[in-house]
Amino acid sequence: MLGQAVGAVTDATHGMTLAAVSMPYYRYILPYGTAKFARYAVGVWGVNPDGKSQKQVAIEGLEAMEKWMRKLGLVMNLTDLGATKDMLDDIVDGTLIMDGGYKVLDKKEIRQILEQSF
């Protein structure tokens, strides 16, 4: 829903908004789904888990994902979508909070994630 709210303010496509907010979002929720992020890192990115904690594996997987996204030339921040910090209140207010996922976010957490997306 973060991407939807960004798109409502910037007119950017859904895929572009997802790319811009995904890494800060994933880093924020990693502690709530570390085991699944670690499994993803091993299964998708080929991270070797030997001698590493689940958190280390998960972080390494996110780093591999970010490197891949950058290689593809995806938009990696809100500024490149035309968003400015003065739009932040509108984006936060426009973000629908939904049940589910690793953690249900509140407006303060949404703001923190979006601030990391600039």
C-alpha positions in Angstrom: 0.0 0.0 0.0 3.0 2.3 0.4 3.5 2.2 -3.4 -0.2 2.9 -4.0 0.0 6.0 -1.9 3.2 7.2 -3.6 1.6 6.7 -7.0 -1.4 8.7 -6.0 0.8 11.7 -5.3 3.4 11.3 -8.0 1.4 9.6 -10.8 4.3 7.0 -11.1 3.4 3.5 -12.1 2.9 0.9 -9.5 6.0 -1.0 -10.4 8.1 2.1 -10.1 6.7 3.0 -6.7 7.3 -0.6 -5.5 10.9 -0.4 -6.5 11.4 2.9 -4.8 10.0 1.8 -1.4 10.7 -1.9 -1.3 14.2 -1.9 0.1 13.5 0.4 3.0 10.3 -1.5 3.7 12.0 -4.9 3.6 14.8 -3.7 5.9 12.2 -2.4 8.3 10.2 -5.6 8.5 13.2 -8.0 8.4 13.2 -8.5 12.1 9.6 -9.7 12.0 10.2 -12.3 9.2 13.9 -13.1 9.4 13.5 -16.9 8.8 11.5 -16.3 5.6 13.9 -13.6 4.4 16.8 -16.0 5.1 15.0 -18.8 3.2 14.4 -16.4 0.3 18.1 -15.4 0.3 19.2 -19.0 0.0 16.6 -20.1 -2.4 16.5 -17.1 -4.8 19.9 -15.4 -4.4 22.0 -18.5 -3.6 23.4 -17.0 -0.3 25.5 -19.6 1.5 24.2 -19.8 5.0 27.2 -21.7 6.4 28.5 -20.1 9.6 26.0 -17.2 9.4 23.0 -16.3 11.6 19.6 -16.1 9.9 19.8 -12.4 10.1 23.1 -12.3 8.4 21.8 -14.5 5.6 18.6 -12.4 5.3 20.6 -9.2 5.0 22.9 -10.7 2.4 19.9 -11.7 0.4 18.5 -8.2 0.5 21.8 -6.8 -0.5 21.8 -9.2 -3.5 18.3 -8.1 -4.4 19.2 -4.4 -4.2 22.3 -5.0 -6.4 20.1 -6.8 -9.0 17.5 -4.0 -8.9 20.1 -1.4 -9.5 21.6 -3.4 -12.3 18.2 -3.4 -14.0 18.1 0.4 -13.7 15.0 0.4 -11.4 14.0 3.6 -9.6 15.4 3.2 -6.1 14.1 6.3 -4.3 11.1 8.6 -4.2 13.0 11.6 -5.3 13.5 10.0 -8.7 9.8 9.6 -9.0 9.3 13.3 -8.4 8.3 13.1 -4.8 9.5 15.8 -2.4 9.6 15.7 1.4 6.8 18.3 1.5 4.6 15.5 -0.1 5.4 13.1 2.8 2.3 14.0 4.9 0.0 13.3 2.0 1.7 10.0 1.2 1.5 8.9 4.8 -2.1 10.0 5.1 -2.9 8.2 1.9 -1.4 4.9 2.9 -4.1 2.3 3.7 -3.1 0.2 6.7 -4.0 -3.4 6.1 -3.9 -6.5 8.3 -1.5 -9.2 7.3 2.1 -9.5 6.3 5.0 -9.7 8.7 3.9 -6.7 10.7 0.9 -4.3 10.6 2.5 -0.9 10.3 1.2 2.2 12.0 1.4 5.7 10.5 4.7 6.5 12.4 6.3 3.4 11.0 5.0 4.2 7.5 6.6 7.7 7.8 9.9 6.1 8.9 10.0 3.8 5.9 9.1 6.5 3.5 11.7 8.9 4.9 14.3 6.1 4.2 13.0 6.0 0.6 14.2 9.5 -0.3 
